[in-house]
Amino acid sequence: MKGVVFTEFLELVENEFGLEIVQKIIDECELETDGVYSSVGTYSHKDMFKMVGKLSEIKDIPVPTLLNIYGEYFFKTLSRDYPKFMEQDNLFSFLESIERYIHPEVLKLYPEAELPGFESEIKSKNEMILEYSSSRKMADLAVGLIKGAARYFNEEVEIEKVAETNEGEKVGLKILLI
Amino acid sequence: MDIELYKKALDREKRARKEAESLLEKKSLELYNTNKQLQEVITNTNLFPEENPNAVMRFSAHGRVLMYSNKHGDAIIKFLNQPLRKKLKVYFTSELGYSFEKGVKHQFDMQIGKNTIRFDVVPFQPFDYINVYTADITDIKATEVRLQKLTESLKEAQQVSENFNKKLEIEVTERTKELLDSEMKLKKSLLKEKELGELKTSFVSTASHQFRTPLAAIQSNSELLQIIAESLHEETRKRFGKITTRITSEIGKMTELMDDVLILGKLTAGKVDLKQQYINLVDFCSELAKDFNEIQSDGRIMKIVTNGKQYDVKLDPKLLTNSLSNLFSNAFKYSVGKNNPELIISFQSKEFVLTVKDYGIGIPKDELTKLFQPFFRANNVTEIKGTGLGLSIAKEYFEINKGVITAKSIIGEGSTFEIKFTRQK
């Protein structure tokens, strides 16, 4: 998992809950890097799960909710750092471009990256099905990101999990524009 | 407490930064190596078209923009850019444009200076450019031209040959016609000659018979006179006797002449058949010589000499008798008072020769060639009786028997008649 996921997460935790919580998470999780993350590095996704889990424990917020919130926040970072990928007309065409254009471009820079699959199908002007697939099973993060994207495109959405396989390895998301 | 937190946070930042820097270094090195590899590949790839002995070029924008060219391509571009070559340049660009438009491979030829260059235009769709490769086909073209000329020459030659054949056919036809005509004429001539021959024979035969009748009458009348003269007194009887003897003698000559003419006529008309058989030549000649020896009043004889291993010969005995008799007769006739004449019979492996030799008056040298002509008599025999037909008849007889006669002579010393026969197996 790319370092930027870790660095942005810790930044969010620092902003929302303060440095002490950050330190506490680092101290109490047995992290491979002792909490040292560079955005350009690559680290084990297990450490990410540990940190999110610890935070959930400390703040008594369910993990899915935490991932949702982080997803929305993370999208802001991404859209800022990669304006090239934001040159779409609307949310749906943007979501379509993830699989088709964005991820292939990412692979050019980081050939070893393990990116989730986002197969899309536009049902109508207001409805789209997005199928998330990843061994990391972080569909909730994806939902957060989608929400962040909607905000970027000034859209309001309702996201519903309509299918799930292998405990979250594949998740079908119905996105409705409202 | 806060300071500790910040210190730890700061420490983490430092370490993160260091990590990022080392990653950066690593990535830079990777990039450098990749670049270097790429450079090498580019250089090598670039070398490849540079090594090509023909032009390699790449164009974009429908053939108007040159993206790459090896040195041979540069030469062509330079050539096309000359002010005098404007038309060629336009043609070149339009040909490239065609390939671009249709998206298909295309080939065209162009004269660059002394050489004919073939251009292969290959569009490269995904990248929207065209590659141009060339080949120098000057030699191929020259060969094509030569081949064309050779084919034309061949066609001409074939035509000439055909014409010649036609002419030949015509000539052959004409010649054949001429030959047939000649054959026809020849047949007609032969027929005519045959007719003439038969005419002559019948004339000769008729003439001699016609002559015989009056001759017989004269003879019988002369005999009658002789009988009447018996009753006259001796002197008148003697005188009558001389006269009638002369008459009889002359009739005899005429009869002999008639006979000879008739014989010669038959011989020359080919009316005498050859009936050959095996004979003992020595015995035969001895018999014939005996007949002549008996009638020589002065006791002369025909001496016979043989040499060589004897064998039987195939000849017509009747014809041989006639011809040899003539020679024997001449030999005795023209050597009165001289030595005996000789017959030499020579047996050789492939031929046998009869030689009749006399030691008589001989024959003048310049008359030897005319000797066998009918009615010919040498100028030194006017006193001696003869018809002048004997030798010509003998010659005919010998020739029918397939022999060849020749004569040699020295005046005053004698004559030699030689007849050569080829031995028949």
Boltz contact constraints between the chains, C-beta under 6 A:
constraints:
  - contact:
      token1: [A, 19]
      token2: [B, 5]
      max_distance: 6.0
  - contact:
      token1: [A, 19]
      token2: [B, 9]
      max_distance: 6.0
  - contact:
      token1: [A, 23]
      token2: [B, 5]
      max_distance: 6.0
  - contact:
      token1: [A, 35]
      token2: [B, 12]
      max_distance: 6.0
  - contact:
      token1: [A, 36]
      token2: [B, 12]
      max_distance: 6.0
  - contact:
      token1: [A, 36]
      token2: [B, 15]
      max_distance: 6.0
  - contact:
      token1: [A, 36]
      token2: [B, 16]
      max_distance: 6.0
  - contact:
      token1: [A, 37]
      token2: [B, 16]
      max_distance: 6.0
  - contact:
      token1: [A, 38]
      token2: [B, 16]
      max_distance: 6.0
  - contact:
      token1: [A, 38]
      token2: [B, 19]
      max_distance: 6.0
  - contact:
      token1: [A, 38]
      token2: [B, 20]
      max_distance: 6.0
  - contact:
      token1: [A, 40]
      token2: [B, 20]
      max_distance: 6.0
  - contact:
      token1: [A, 40]
      token2: [B, 23]
      max_distance: 6.0
  - contact:
      token1: [A, 41]
      token2: [B, 19]
      max_distance: 6.0
